[in-house]
């Protein structure tokens, strides 16, 4: 029974290790796709949306251009955002385009004292040409902060396009844009390009699972050896007693 238990556990640990290695390869492939997208030439948002159709995931991290007018009176702040160790907000401002639709734009980070909208760091007035990177709408996972389902939000936990769209007078595109900019010290501070090189913890987890399997095998063999030694000693003692 003990043999079966050890074999089952070690097999499970080995399979979990190989699963993490497969996750690592998937992450490498995903990173290479994202790197290629980030390196591509920017295209007008309307062209990208038309080409993608319902496949919005194909737009993640694509460079984009858009022309429109910012509407700071409809801004919303994303809580719990950090820049160089300081807590603050991301400023989300709708850009209203000539088509009548709008797209949410993450204009960058502001400190905690700018907790009212519109923030003092106003966007340019009039028609602007925007360059940035497409990101997908964010939704709450199994855990995490929640926002009221109704009412007007001035702060939110995430860029949930459907939820934010409830309080805006224009139809929203189903993606948003992180504005391109330089860290020149002006607010909002533009966000850096996303890190698409990190491979995550999968290799470390794989090594950990393989180590568990090896430890289990070695430990069990040592236990068997110790048990065998004790049995030999007991047998020797019984033999001596019989002779005596």
C-alpha positions in Angstrom: 0.0 0.0 0.0 2.8 2.4 0.9 4.6 1.6 -2.4 1.4 2.5 -4.4 1.0 5.7 -2.5 4.6 6.8 -3.1 4.4 5.9 -6.8 1.1 7.8 -7.2 2.4 11.0 -5.5 5.7 11.0 -7.4 3.9 10.5 -10.7 1.6 13.4 -9.8 4.6 15.6 -9.0 6.4 14.7 -12.2 3.3 15.4 -14.3 2.9 18.7 -12.6 6.5 19.5 -13.4 6.0 18.7 -17.1 2.7 20.7 -17.1 4.6 23.8 -15.9 7.2 23.2 -18.6 4.4 23.2 -21.2 3.1 26.4 -19.6 6.6 27.9 -20.0 6.6 27.1 -23.7 3.1 28.6 -24.1 4.4 31.8 -22.4 7.4 32.0 -24.7 5.2 31.7 -27.7 2.8 34.3 -26.4 5.6 36.7 -25.6 7.0 36.3 -29.1 3.6 37.1 -30.6 3.3 40.2 -28.4 6.8 41.4 -29.2 6.0 41.1 -32.9 2.8 43.1 -32.4 4.6 45.9 -30.5 7.2 46.1 -33.2 4.6 46.6 -36.0 3.7 49.9 -37.5 0.7 51.8 -36.0 -2.6 51.7 -37.9 -5.8 53.7 -37.5 -8.1 52.3 -34.9 -11.0 52.0 -37.3 -8.9 49.8 -39.7 -7.7 47.5 -36.9 -11.2 47.1 -35.5 -12.6 46.3 -38.9 -9.9 43.7 -39.6 -10.2 42.0 -36.3 -14.0 41.6 -36.3 -14.9 39.7 -33.1 -11.4 38.5 -32.5 -10.5 41.2 -30.1 -7.6 39.2 -28.6 -5.7 39.6 -31.8 -5.5 43.4 -31.1 -3.8 43.1 -27.7 -0.6 45.2 -27.8 -1.1 46.5 -31.3 0.2 50.0 -31.9 -2.7 52.3 -33.0 -3.5 55.8 -34.1 -6.7 57.6 -33.4 -8.0 61.2 -34.0 -10.6 62.8 -31.8 -11.4 65.2 -29.0 -10.9 64.3 -25.3 -13.8 64.6 -22.9 -12.2 65.2 -19.5 -15.6 65.9 -17.9 -16.2 62.1 -18.3 -12.9 61.0 -16.8 -12.6 58.1 -14.4 -9.7 57.1 -12.1 -8.4 53.5 -11.7 -7.3 52.9 -8.1 -4.3 51.2 -6.6 -1.8 52.1 -9.4 1.9 52.4 -8.5 4.7 54.4 -10.2 8.2 54.1 -8.9 7.0 53.0 -5.5 4.3 55.7 -5.1 0.6 55.0 -5.0 -1.8 56.8 -7.2 -4.3 56.5 -10.1 -4.5 55.9 -13.8 -6.5 58.6 -15.6 -9.0 57.2 -18.1 -10.3 59.8 -20.5 -12.8 59.1 -23.4 -11.6 60.2 -26.8 -14.6 61.1 -29.0 -14.0 60.4 -32.7 -15.6 61.8 -35.8 -17.6 58.7 -36.2 -19.5 59.5 -33.0 -18.0 56.6 -31.2 -15.5 57.0 -28.3 -12.5 55.0 -27.1 -11.2 55.0 -23.5 -7.6 56.3 -23.2 -5.3 55.6 -20.3 -3.4 58.9 -20.2 -1.1 57.8 -17.4 -0.4 58.0 -13.7 -1.2 60.7 -11.2 -0.6 60.8 -7.4 -3.1 60.2 -4.7 -3.9 63.8 -4.1 -5.5 64.0 -7.6 -8.5 62.0 -6.5 -11.2 64.1 -8.1 -12.2 64.2 -11.8 -11.5 65.9 -14.0 -7.9 65.9 -12.8 -5.9 69.2 -13.0 -3.6 67.6 -15.5 -6.0 68.3 -18.4 -5.6 66.7 -21.9 -5.1 69.0 -24.9 -8.2 70.8 -26.1 -9.7 70.4 -29.6 -8.9 67.6 -32.1 -5.8 65.6 -31.3 -3.9 62.8 -33.0 -3.3 60.0 -30.5 -0.7 57.3 -30.6 -0.8 54.3 -28.2 -1.2 50.6 -27.6 -4.4 48.6 -27.6 -5.4 46.8 -24.5 -8.4 44.6 -23.8 -11.2 45.3 -21.3 -10.5 44.2 -17.8 -12.9 42.0 -15.8 -12.9 40.9 -12.2 -11.5 37.4 -11.6 -12.6 35.0 -8.8 -11.1 37.4 -6.3 -10.5 41.1 -6.2 -12.3 44.4 -5.4 -15.7 45.1 -6.9 -17.4 48.2 -8.1 -21.1 49.1 -7.8 -23.1 47.6 -10.6 -25.0 50.8 -11.2 -24.6 54.6 -10.7 -21.9 57.0 -11.8 -18.3 56.0 -10.9 -15.5 58.5 -10.5 -13.1 55.8 -9.4 -12.9 52.1 -10.4 -10.9 49.0 -9.7 -10.2 48.2 -13.3 -10.8 49.3 -16.9 -14.1 47.5 -17.4 -15.3 49.0 -20.7 -18.9 47.7 -20.4 -19.2 49.1 -16.9 -17.7 52.4 -17.7 -19.8 52.7 -20.9 -23.0 52.7 -18.8 -22.3 56.3 -17.7 -21.1 57.7 -21.1 -23.2 59.3 -23.8 -21.4 57.7 -26.7 -21.0 54.1 -27.8 -17.5 52.8 -26.7 -15.1 50.7 -28.7 -14.7 47.3 -27.0 -10.9 47.9 -26.4 -9.0 50.8 -24.8 -5.7 52.5 -25.6 -2.7 53.2 -23.4 -1.4 56.5 -24.7 2.2 56.7 -25.9 4.4 59.2 -24.2 7.7 60.0 -22.6 8.5 60.2 -18.9 9.2 64.0 -18.9 7.9 64.6 -15.4 4.6 66.1 -16.5 1.3 64.7 -15.2 -0.2 62.4 -16.1 3.1 60.4 -16.3 2.9 58.2 -19.4 3.0 54.5 -18.8 6.0 52.5 -20.0 5.8 49.9 -22.7 4.4 46.6 -21.4 6.9 43.9 -20.3 6.4 41.0 -22.8 9.8 39.3 -22.0 9.1 38.0 -18.5 8.5 34.2 -18.6 6.8 34.1 -15.2 7.4 31.5 -12.5 6.8 28.4 -14.6 10.4 27.1 -14.7 10.8 27.6 -11.0 7.6 25.7 -10.3 8.6 22.9 -12.6 11.9 22.5 -10.8 10.1 22.6 -7.5 7.7 19.8 -8.5 10.6 17.6 -9.9 12.4 18.2 -6.6 9.4 17.1 -4.6 9.3 13.8 -6.7 13.0 13.2 -6.2 12.8 13.9 -2.5 9.9 11.5 -2.2 11.7 8.7 -4.0 15.0 9.2 -2.1 13.2 9.6 1.2 11.1 6.5 0.7 14.2 4.4 -0.2 15.9 5.6 2.9 12.9 4.6 5.0 12.9 1.1 3.3 16.7 0.8 4.0 16.3 1.8 7.6 13.4 -0.6 8.0 15.4 -3.4 6.5 18.4 -2.7 8.8 16.1 -2.8 11.8 14.7 -6.1 10.6 18.2 -7.5 10.2 19.1 -6.4 13.8 15.9 -7.9 15.1 16.6 -11.2 13.3 20.1 -11.3 14.6 18.9 -10.8 18.1 16.3 -13.6 17.8 19.0 -15.9 16.4 21.3 -15.2 19.4 18.4 -15.8 21.8 17.6 -19.1 20.1 21.2 -20.2 20.3 21.4 -19.1 24.0 
